[in-house]
């Protein structure tokens, strides 16, 4: 009888260790997702217009989009995560999306 009792106690100890470990992992994941910096998206407006027979853009390429996004993120006290630049054809202005975290 003591052998069975001892085996049962050992099995319960293992189950308790597993449950405590799972709870600790859940708490760590909760704290991670709670404190993880949130990424915000902001669309910068390209100012464009016809000058001298062509269209002049304030945001004309990927580098100027990244620079404008970096300046914007710094102004809201965040850091630049990434930027997306899309060229629009014709009289439309280009598109520049900033992701700050």
Residue, then its C-alpha position, 0 to 999 in steps of 0.5 A: x500500500x505504501x508503494x501505491x501511495x508513494x507513486x500517487x504522490x509522485x504523480x501528483x507532484x509532476x502534475x503540479x509542476x506541469x501546471x505551475x510551469x504552464x501558468x508561468x508561461x501564460x503569465x509571461x506571454x500576457x505580460x509580453x503582449x501587454x507591454x509590446x509596443x503597438x504599431x500605428x499607421x499614418x498616411x503622409x500626404x504627398x503634395x503634388x502639382x503641375x509645374x513646367x509641363x510635368x508633375x512635381x511631387x514632395x514625396x517622389x521616391x522610397x528614400x524621401x518617403x522613409x525620411x518623411x516617415x522617420x521625421x513624423x515618427x520622431x515628432x510623435x516620440x516613436x521610432x520608425x518601424x517601416x514605410x511603404x511607398x507607392x507611385x501613382x501615375x498621371x495627375x495623382x499624388x504618390x502614396x506614403x504610409x508610415x508605421x511607427x512603434 
